[in-house]
Amino acid sequence: MIRHNFKKLKIWQNGMDLVDETYQMVGTFPDSERFNLISQLTRCAVSIPSNIAEGTSKSTNKHFNKFIEDSLGSAYEWETQLIVAYRLKYIDKKRFEKLENKIQELQKMISGFQVGLQ
């Protein structure tokens, strides 16, 4: 297995962009969500690139794949929480659609990367 430099992986870079956007977004949420939706969204967002980075340290593609799978799971979890935020009217339709497109594109990229590991 070739070890990847996680900082050069587009999926990691896009994941880090999502982290930035998540922190910007949740800054507008009510304080009552600090330990609920805000915490969930930020933990999921950070988990996406973190799992990719951790996976690059593994010695086999099989082990790396497990971390890519976890990253993908966090991406789907993040999308669900985005939908919750929209339904609660914490974000407007324009921001929701922009972020929904961004996370769905990242999910496709992570899935494509995963296929390349098999």
For each residue, the residues with C-beta under 8 A, 3 or more apart:
1: 59 60 61 64
2:
3: 56 57
4: 8 9 56
5: 8 9 56
6: 9 12 49 52 53 55 56
7: 12 13
8: 4 5 12
9: 4 5 6 12 13 52 56 113
10: 13 14 109
11: 14 15 49 52 71 106 109 110 113
12: 6 7 8 9 15 16 49 52 53
13: 7 9 10 16 17
14: 10 11 17 18 102 105 106 109
15: 11 12 18 19 45 48 49 52 71 106
16: 12 13 19 20 49
17: 13 14 20 21 102
18: 14 15 21 22 45 48 49 78 102 103 106
19: 15 16 22 23 42 45 46 48 49
20: 16 17 23 24
21: 17 18 24 25 99 102
22: 18 19 25 26 41 42 45 78
23: 19 20 26 27 42 45
24: 20 21 27
25: 21 22 28 29 41 85 91 95 99
26: 22 23 29 33 37 38 41 42
27: 23 24
28: 25 90 91
29: 25 26 33 37 38 85 90
30: 33 90
31: 34
32: 36
33: 26 29 30 36 37 38 90
34: 31 38 39
35: 38 39
36: 32 33 39 40
37: 26 29 33 40 41 81 84 85 88 90
38: 26 29 33 34 35 41 42
39: 34 35 36 42 43
40: 36 37 43 44 77 81
41: 22 25 26 37 38 44 45 78 81 82 85
42: 19 22 23 26 38 39 45 46
43: 39 40 46 47
44: 40 41 47 48 74 75 77 78 81
45: 15 18 19 22 23 41 42 48 74 78
46: 19 42 43 49 50
47: 43 44 50 51 70 71 74
48: 15 18 19 44 45 51 52 71 74 75 78 106 110
49: 6 11 12 15 16 18 19 46 52 53 71
50: 46 47 53 54
51: 47 48 54 55 67 68 70 71 74
52: 6 9 11 12 15 48 49 55 56 67 68 71 110
53: 6 12 49 50 56 57
54: 50 51 57 58 67
55: 6 51 52 58 63 64 65 66 67 68 71
56: 3 4 5 6 9 52 53 64
57: 3 53 54
58: 54 55 63 64 66 67
59: 1 63
60: 1 63 64
61: 1 64 65 117 118
62: 65 66
63: 55 58 59 60 66 67
64: 1 55 56 58 60 61 67 68 117
65: 55 61 62 68 69 114 117 118
66: 55 58 62 63 69 70
67: 51 52 54 55 58 63 64 70 71
68: 51 52 55 64 65 71 72 110 113 114 117
69: 65 66 72 73 114
70: 47 51 66 67 73 74
71: 11 15 47 48 49 51 52 55 67 68 74 75 110
72: 68 69 75 76 107 110 111 114
73: 69 70 76 77
74: 44 45 47 48 51 70 71 77 78
75: 44 48 71 72 78 79 103 106 107 110
76: 72 73 79 80 107
77: 40 44 73 74 80 81
78: 18 22 41 44 45 48 74 75 81 82 103
79: 75 76 82 83 100 103 104 107
80: 76 77 83 84
81: 37 40 41 44 77 78 84 85
82: 41 78 79 85 86 91 96 99 100 103
83: 79 80 86 87 96 100
84: 37 80 81 87 88
85: 25 29 37 41 81 82 88 90 91 96
86: 82 83 89 90 91 93 96
87: 83 84
88: 37 84 85
89: 86
90: 28 29 30 33 37 85 86
91: 25 28 82 85 86 95 96 99
92: 95 96
93: 86 96 97
94: 97 98
95: 25 91 92 98 99
96: 82 83 85 86 91 92 93 99 100
97: 93 94 100 101
98: 94 95 101 102
99: 21 25 82 91 95 96 102 103
100: 79 82 83 96 97 103 104
101: 97 98 104 105
102: 14 17 18 21 98 99 105 106
103: 18 75 78 79 82 99 100 106 107
104: 79 100 101 107 108
105: 14 101 102 108 109
106: 11 14 15 18 48 75 102 103 109 110
107: 72 75 76 79 103 104 110 111
108: 104 105 111 112
109: 10 11 14 105 106 112 113
110: 11 48 52 68 71 72 75 106 107 113 114
111: 72 107 108 114 115
112: 108 109 115 116
113: 9 11 68 109 110 116 117
114: 65 68 69 72 110 111 117 118
115: 111 112 118
116: 112 113
117: 61 64 65 68 113 114
118: 61 65 114 115
